[in-house]
């Protein structure tokens, strides 16, 4: 049945708000990760991971580095501070939800500027997510740096 309030919304051309889907919440999680890294926000970054969750960094030709939440995650902004500025630009995000668990893939071009040099990492994130009382969090994030290139900033 159409209510008076629905009629007002329709008359004002205001969309009815619905709860975000699991996919939307997970996309927000990936976006929050990029922003927390770029803003050097250790508390926000750590809050995105389940306690005990792992972030595993795979660099070409090197052994994987494992960081475990919370301490291993909270130290990431300190590592990024060696750059004048970072900019994580995320793209494709494929998500498969199975109840309170999900998997996903995210592509990212991560810029790391020092002076007039821009180190660009082309990254494929392979994620596992878990929904708890506080919403979706990373259960594991594999950071696969596919290749890098360095650019001169004009």
C-alpha positions in Angstrom: 0.0 0.0 0.0 1.2 3.5 -0.9 1.6 5.7 2.1 1.4 9.5 2.4 5.2 9.6 3.0 5.8 7.6 -0.2 3.7 10.1 -2.1 5.7 13.0 -0.6 9.0 11.3 -1.7 7.6 10.7 -5.2 6.4 14.3 -5.5 9.8 15.6 -4.4 11.5 13.1 -6.7 13.5 11.7 -3.7 14.7 8.2 -4.1 13.7 5.7 -1.4 16.8 4.7 0.5 17.5 1.0 0.9 20.1 -0.8 3.1 23.4 -1.4 1.3 24.0 -4.8 -0.1 26.9 -7.0 1.0 28.7 -6.2 -2.2 28.3 -2.4 -1.6 29.6 -2.7 1.9 32.6 -4.8 0.8 33.4 -2.2 -2.0 33.3 0.5 0.7 35.8 -1.7 2.8 38.2 -1.8 -0.1 37.9 2.0 -0.7 38.4 2.6 3.0 41.7 0.6 2.8 43.0 2.8 0.0 42.0 6.0 1.8 43.5 4.9 5.2 46.8 4.1 3.4 46.9 7.4 1.6 46.0 9.3 4.8 48.5 7.3 6.9 45.6 6.5 9.3 46.8 3.5 11.3 43.8 3.3 13.5 41.3 3.3 10.6 43.5 0.8 8.6 43.7 -1.6 11.6 39.9 -1.4 12.2 39.3 -2.8 8.6 40.9 -6.2 9.6 39.6 -9.0 11.8 41.9 -9.6 14.8 44.5 -12.1 13.6 43.8 -11.4 9.9 46.8 -11.5 7.6 48.0 -9.1 4.9 50.4 -11.0 2.6 52.6 -8.9 0.3 53.9 -10.7 -2.9 56.6 -8.6 -4.7 58.0 -9.9 -8.0 61.1 -12.1 -7.4 60.9 -11.9 -3.6 59.6 -14.0 -0.7 56.1 -13.0 0.5 55.9 -10.8 3.6 53.2 -11.5 6.1 51.7 -8.9 8.4 49.2 -10.0 11.0 46.5 -7.7 12.5 46.5 -5.7 14.6 50.2 -4.7 15.0 51.4 -5.7 11.6 48.7 -3.7 10.0 49.1 -0.6 12.1 52.7 -0.3 11.0 51.9 0.1 7.3 51.4 3.9 7.5 54.8 4.2 9.0 56.3 2.3 6.0 54.3 4.6 3.6 55.6 7.7 5.3 58.9 7.4 3.5 57.0 8.7 0.4 56.0 12.3 0.0 52.5 11.1 -1.1 50.7 8.0 -2.1 47.6 7.6 -4.2 45.8 4.2 -4.4 43.4 4.2 -7.4 41.2 1.1 -7.3 39.3 -0.4 -10.3 37.7 -3.7 -11.0 36.2 -5.3 -7.9 34.7 -8.7 -8.2 32.9 -10.1 -5.1 31.4 -13.5 -4.4 29.3 -13.6 -1.2 28.6 -16.9 0.7 26.6 -16.0 3.8 28.9 -14.2 6.3 32.0 -14.9 4.2 33.1 -13.6 0.8 36.0 -13.5 -1.6 37.0 -10.8 -4.0 39.5 -9.5 -6.4 40.5 -5.8 -6.7 42.9 -4.1 -9.2 44.8 -1.1 -8.1 47.4 1.3 -9.5 49.2 2.6 -6.4 51.3 5.7 -6.9 54.2 6.4 -4.5 55.7 9.9 -5.0 59.0 11.0 -3.8 60.2 14.4 -5.1 59.7 14.2 -8.9 59.7 10.4 -9.0 56.5 8.3 -9.0 56.8 4.6 -8.3 53.7 3.0 -9.6 52.8 -0.5 -8.4 50.2 -2.4 -10.4 48.5 -4.5 -7.9 46.0 -7.4 -7.8 44.4 -7.8 -4.4 43.0 -11.3 -3.6 40.7 -10.9 -0.6 38.8 -12.9 1.9 36.2 -11.1 3.8 34.2 -11.9 7.0 31.0 -10.3 8.3 30.8 -9.9 12.1 28.9 -7.9 14.5 30.7 -4.7 13.3 30.1 -5.4 9.6 32.5 -6.7 6.9 36.2 -6.9 7.6 39.3 -8.3 5.8 40.0 -11.9 7.0 43.0 -12.0 4.6 44.4 -9.8 1.9 47.0 -11.0 -0.6 48.7 -8.0 -2.2 50.1 -9.2 -5.5 52.4 -6.6 -7.0 52.3 -7.7 -10.7 54.9 -5.1 -11.9 56.2 -1.7 -11.1 57.4 1.3 -13.1 58.9 4.6 -12.2 57.8 7.8 -13.8 59.3 11.3 -13.8 56.7 13.9 -12.7 56.8 17.0 -14.8 
